[in-house]
Each structure stands twice: as structure tokens, then as C-alpha cells.
Amino acid sequence: MTDQYYGETAFSTRPLTSAINTPTLLPKQLFSGPPLERVATNPKMTGCCFPGLLDRSRNRRGTFRPLYLEFAYSSNAKDNVHWKRESDKRPLIVCFGEMMINLVPTVSRVSFADTSTFKIILVGATANVAIGISRLGGSTAFIGKVGNDEFGYMLSDILKQNGVDNSGVLFDDNARTTLAFYALKRDGQAEFMFYRNPSADMLLHPEEIDLSLIKKVTYVVHATILHYGSTSLIKEPSRSVHLAIMNVAKVFGCILSYAPNLALPLWPSKGAARKGIMSIWNYTDIIKVSVDEIRILIEGDDPYDDNVIMKKLYHYNLKLLLITEGARGCRYYTKAFKGWVAGFEVEAVDPTGAGDSFIGGLLSIVVAHNQIYKDEKRLREALDFANACGAFTVTGRGIIPALPQKDAVLRIMFSYFNS
């Protein structure tokens, strides 16, 4: 469930398989070839930068100060005529997960029983992140599986149309693309109903990575960040693929970014969801969760108690833990410091996708500043940007159409800084 609003790192080269019981691993061929050449921040990289930012307090008053956070990418990837050629030079973020078709009532704030017509919305949490990063000027690729049907083609095409490399998308001849009915009820609560037993994304096998995605998985071994969710952990064989791709990325020094998607209707039970989400928790460098998800993960303790968060959710290898709190903003936790960054108050139309937009905004910065978790000042600036991305998204409908380009994010930020 998504939120309502909105490094050089000391990586271990120990394979995850020594700690995770992975039934089937990626083949040895994937580990052959030269070692990963990590992409360091290049001070000569050109692109759009903020002319300045503000120090912000709860009432959003501040004073003008120089920019400390430089963005390495051009403002809009789609507007860059050299995008395809230059994308190979930019640090790559690979997103792994599922895509699906949402059927949404054409009338707002009604239940399924009260509507007669639906419109098609193309979605997928990690795919939303990939598109969001691309909209902000980043270089992204997506790995996942859809049905060999018209819906699957639509999903693959929407990635390509938004500048995301879709060559890692597989098509299954024996299962359909996931369908989900989604409605925002009168009380503002989201209502979901899924049709995926099984769907194509659940049937991605490790051997398919061997036979069909050798070239595509080289994206992972040359990526700077691998981002993933939790839906693929629900059942085999997709769980084995998820663990294997994490394993490859970890061995080759990628930053692992995790944004669990607590869609309870997909899990056998709340306890199974908690166990599945936490099963890979300790192997991730960056984790983003919502305060609603925290309530379930910590089993009844106060989700706003920093001591509870550090005791139950922070682990030794974690570089950055983020908890989004809707319009309030977000909390951040590192080994050295913790704090809160205010959100942006906007007129929300649909909260769905805000969390995906938030993490996309953050990763678009982390990929060029991979030690940001050590610099609190720079991290807070990055979280301002991420909060503004989420805030923009809730002002529109349809998730992907509502994901912002960089100039829209800057307008939100500057409108508050100058007020």
C-alpha cells in the first residue's frame, strides 16, 4: 500500500545465499566476466542544478543558502535528443518486480458495487519507481514478467514510452497479466481486489533468467542501485528469482533499495506478510516504509517511538531507513543521526503512488551521491526533493501520468520556500 502524500558504501561481497535459503540460484555464467566498476560521483557531470535551497522549519520559513546538492541529470530525459546515447553514461538504477492492470471506477469516491464503468490504469510499484526516476532525468531499466497478452504489451510499451529500458520484460504464454480492481471509497480508504492466481509475474523462474535474461541481468551487475518491493516474495518461483537477483547485485556491489508493498489481500495472512517482508530486511542498504506499514511490522508498538524503530527495524548493515508519514513528511534514521523533514501540503486528489514517487525522487539523487547517508545536510535536501515528488503525484490521477518531471518538483519547492 502506498503512502498518502506525497553510497561509496561499505558493501559486503558475501553472497546472500550463505544466509538465505535460496532453492535455485542464478547460474555460474552470470558471475563470469570482469568485476563491476562502480560508478563514482563525477564532479564534471553536467545537468540541471538548483540555484539554491532554503533551510526549512515546521512553518516553512527559511533563509536562502547555496546549493549543496547537485543533480547529475538533465531536467527531462524525454526532451533530451541524445537521451539514448547518453543513458549509457549515466549511473543505472534497475527496478525488479511486478506490473499489472488496475481497473478503476470512472466516478470518484465510490465502491465497486456502486459503479458500472471502469477505466484502465497501468501500474506496478517498482515500475512506477523506474518511470518516476526516468521522468526526473535518470537512467532506469525494469526486470519482470507479464502475460503474453494485450495488457502485457501495454505495460511493456508504457515503460519504453517513458524512457525506461524494457528489454528485461518477459512474456508468459501460460498465464495472464495481473488484473486488480481499485477504488477510493468515500472515506478516502483504498479498496483493492486482485485477480492473479496465478498471474504471469508469479511464474518468473530462475532458469528463465539463465536462458532469456543473460543480457538483461548484466544491467544488474552494472547497476549502481537495485530497487525492489515485496510482492514477488509471496510465492515460489518468483521468490527464488527475487533472492537470486539480490544475490547477484550484492556480490557486484550495488546499493540495495527496498520499499515493501504491504498489499494484505495478496498475502495468506497478516503474519505471513510480516514474515515475508522481514525475511530480506537485514540484507538491504536503503529501506522505505510508510507509517501504516510500520504499525504491522512492529506488532502493536508505537510507530512514532524512535527507540522502538531503532530496536526493531534498524539493523547493522542498514545505511538509511525512511518512514513516510503522508502530508507530515518523513523520518530518517542512519547510524550517525536521525530526524524529520516536513512534507508539502497540497490539495490531494488520489494518494495512490505517492510512496513510489517519493522513493523514485530520492534514488534519482542517491545514484549520483551514494554517500549521502553520511551527510545529514545533503540528505535533508534530498528528502525535501523526494517529499515534493510525492506531493505532486497526489494532485493527479492514474499514478504514472501523475509522476512529475523535475521542473514540476522545483516549482512546488520554490513556491513554499518563497512563501
N, C-alpha and C positions, 0 to 999 in steps of 0.2 A: 504494500500500500504506500503510495507516495505522500509527500508532505503537503500541507495546506498552502504554504507560501514559500510562496517563494516567487631520493634526494641524494648530492652524492650520498647514498645511504649505505650503511654497513649491512650488506646483504649476506645471507648465509648461502653457501653453494651446496649445502647438504640437501639432497633430493627430498621432497615431501614424502616420497614413498617409504622412507625409513620411519616415518611417524604416522602416516595414514595408510590404512589397509585398502590399497587400490587393487581391485580384481584384475584389471587389464591396463597395461601402460602403453604409452606411445612407443613405437618400435625404435630399435637402436639407430636406424638410419637418421632419425631426426636429431640425434645428438652428434652426428658426424659433421665435419666441416670446421671452419675457423671459429674461434671463440667470439663471443659478442663484443663488439667495440661500442662501449657505452657512449651515448651522446651527451657531451658536456655542454653547459650553457656557454654559448658563443657570444662574447661581447660585441662582435661585429654584425650579429644578426640584425636585420632591419625590419621595420614594421611600425605599426601604429602604437604610439605610447600616449599615456595620459599626460597632459601638460602639467597636471598637479592633482593632488588629492587633499582631502580635509581630515583633520582629526575629528572624530565624532563622539559625542556623548549620548546619553539616553534621549536628550531633547534635540539631538542632531545639530547642535550649534558647534562651530569649529573655526579654526583659522587656516588659511591657505598655507600649504607647505609643499616642498618639492616632491616629485615622484620618486619613490624608492622601488617601485615595482614596474619593470619594463616588460611589455608584451612582445613576444618574438614573432608574432604572426601579423600578416596583413589584416585589415579590418573585415573584409568579406571574401571568403575563399572563392565563392562563385563568381565574383566580379573580377577576379584576377585572371587575365588572359593566359598567364603562364602557370596556372594552378597545377595542371597535371605534371609538368616538368619540375616545378619547384616542390611539389609534395614529397618527392623522393629525398629532398634535402632536409625536410623538417622532421623533428622527433615524432615518432609514430605512437599513437595510442590504439591498442586493439581492444575491442569490446566483444565479449563472448556471452551468448545467452539465447534468448528466445524472441521471436516476433509473432504477432497474432493480429487478428482482425477483431476490432471492437464494433459491436452494433449498438448504436446509441440512439435513444428516442429523439425525434426531431423537435419535440416540445420539452422545454426545460422544467426541471423540478417535478417530474412525475415518475411513478413506479412503472415497472414493466407491464403491470396489469392495466394501467391507465393510458397506454399508448398503442397506436395502431401502425405507426410507420417508424422505421429506423434508418439511420444513415451509417455509412461505413467509415470507420476511423482506423488508420493503420498505426499500430503501437508495438511496444516491446521495451521494457525498462532499459536494458543495455543498448538497444538500438537507438532509443531516444537520446541516450548519452552520446553515442557516436555522432548522431546528426547534430546534436547541440554543440559539440566541440567543433565539428566542421563548419557550422554556421558562424562560429567565433573566429574562424581562420585556421583551425588546427588540422592536422593530418590524422585520419582515422581509418580503421578497417573493421569489418564485422565478421565474426565466425558464428554460424548457427545453421539450423535446418528448418525448412518449411516444406509443405506439401507440393507435389508436382501438379499444381492446380492454379487456377486464375488468381486466387488470393495470394498464393506463394509468389507468383510472378509480380504481383502488385507490390508486395513487401520488398522483394529484391530490387525492383525498379526505384522505389522511393529512396532507398539508400543511395543508389547511383545518382539520382537526380539531385541529391543534397551533398554530393561531393565525398561520400563515404565509399571506400573500396569494398565492393560486394562480391569479390571473387572467392571469398571464404564461405559463401552461402551454398548449402547443398539442398537438393530437392528429393523428397522421398516419394516413390511410386506407390507405396502401400499404405500411406497414412495421409490424412488431410491436414491442412494448416489449422492451427487452433482458432476457434471462434469463442468470443466472450461477449456477453451482453453486459452493458454498463449503463447505469443511470445514476444521476444525482438527485436524491429524493428531496422533498420539501424541507426537511430538517437539515439539509446540507450534507447528509451522510451518503457515502458512495455505496451502491449496490452492484454486486457482480454475480454473474452466472456463467460458468465455463463449460465448454464442450471440447474435451481433449483426452479421451480415454480409449486408446492413446492417440496422441497427435504427433505430427512429424518431429517436432522439436524434442520429444521424449525418446525418440528412436535413433538419435545420433550415436553411432558405435565407434569405439576406439579404432577398429580396423578401417573405418571409412576415413579417418584422419590419415592413416597409412597409405591407402590407395588413392584417395581423391584430394587430400588437402596437404600433401607434402609441400608444394609450393606456397600454399596459403599459410601454413603453420610457420614458415620462415618469417612471416610477419611477426609472429610471437617472439621468435628468437632474435629478431632485430628491433623489437619494440622497446620503447622506453617505459611504457606503462601497459599492464594488462588489467582491464576492468571487467568485473563480473557481478552477477547477482546471486540469488539462491534458488530460483525456481528449478534450475537444472539439477539440483541436489535431491529432489524429491524422490526420484525413482531411477533404477538402472534401465538402460545402459548409459543415459546421459550423465549420471553422477560420475561414472568412471571417466568419461571424457573430460568432465569439468576438472577432476582431480589431476588427470594426466596433463592437461594444458597448463594448469597452475604449476605443476612439477617442472615442465619444460621452461616456463617463463622464469621460475625461481632460480633454476640452475644457470640460466643465462643472464641473471642479474637485473631482471625487470622489477619495477615497482609494482606490487600487487595491490589493487584497489578494489574494495568490496562494499557494495551497497545492497544489503539484504532486502528482499521484497516479501514482506510478510502478508502474502495473499492467503489467508487462512482457508478459504474454500478449496484450495489446491492441495492442502496437506491433509493427511489422515486425521490429525488431531492437533490441538494447540501444543501439546507436549512434543509431538513429532516435529512440528515446525521449530520449536525452540532447540531441540536436539540437533536437527539438520542444519540450522543456521549456525549454531555454535560449533559444529564439527570442523569447520575450517577457520574459525575465528583466530586461532593462535598462529596462523601462517600468513597473515595479511599485514601489509605495511600501513595502509590507509583504510579506515572504516568509517562509513557514513550511515547513521541510522536516525530515524525520527523518534521523537519523544514517545509516541504511541507504541512504536516497536520496542523501545526500551522497557516500557511497562510490562510487556510479556516476557522479555528476556531476563529481567531481574526478579520475576516472580513475586510481585507484591511490594517490594521495597520502594522507597521514594525515588522517582526518576530524576528529581532535581537535586538530590544529595550527592555532592561531589565525592564524598568518601565512599558511598555505595558504588558509584560509577567506576572509580579507580580500583576498588577491591574486586568487583565482579566482572568488569568488562575490559579493563586495561591490562594488557599483557606485556611481557618484557620486550618482545620484538616489535611491538606496535610503534609506529612513528607518529601517527596522528589519528585521534579519534574525534569524530564530529557528531554532534547531536543537534538536529534541526528542530526548531520549535515553532514552525509556522511563521506568522507575522512578527513574532518576537525576535526572530533571527536565529542564531545558532551558538552553541557552546563548543569549545575546542579544548582538547587535552593532549599534551605531549609529556615527555619525561621531565622537561625543564619548566614548563609553565602551563597554565590553563586560564581560560577566560570566556567572555561572552561578547558577541558582536551583534549590534542591533539590526533588525530587519528593516524593510521598507514597506510602509503602509500604502496599499493600493486598493482600488476597487476590484475585488476578486469576482471573476465570472465562473471559473472552473478550477478547482485546486489540483486536479489530476496532472501529473507530470512535473510539478514544481520541484520535487526532490531530484528528479533526473536532470532537470535544467541546472539546479544548484551544483550537483557534483560534476556535470559537464563543464560549467564555468570554472570551478576550482581546478580540475585536471588540466584545462587548457593553459593554466598558469604553472602548475606543478611540473608539467612536462619540460618546461624551459628553466625552472628554478627548483631542482629536485632536492635542495637542502632547505627548503622554505620552512620546514617544521622546526628548524633551529633558530629562526629569526622571527620573533613574535611580531615585530612591527610590520614586516613584509607579509606575514601570514594573515594578520588582521586586514590588511589592504586586499589580499586575495579573497578573503571571506566577505568583505564588502561587495566585491565584484560578483561572487557566487550568489549572495543574497539578492542582488539586483537582477541576476538572471532568473532566479525563481520567482521574484516579484513580477517581472514582465510576463512570464508564462501564465500566471493565474489570471491575467487580464484578458486572455483569449480562450478559444475553444479548440479542441482537437489535438492537443499535445504537440505534435510535430509542426503544424502551422504556427503554433504559439511559441516555439523556441526562438530566442532572439538572435539577431546579429549584433556585433559588438557596438555599433553606433547607437542602437536602441538601449543597450545596457548603460552606456555612458550618459545618455540623456536622463535616465532615471537617477543615476548617481549625482550628476551635476545639478539636477533640479532640486534635490534635497540639500546638497552642500551649499547651494546659493540661496536657500530659503531662510 
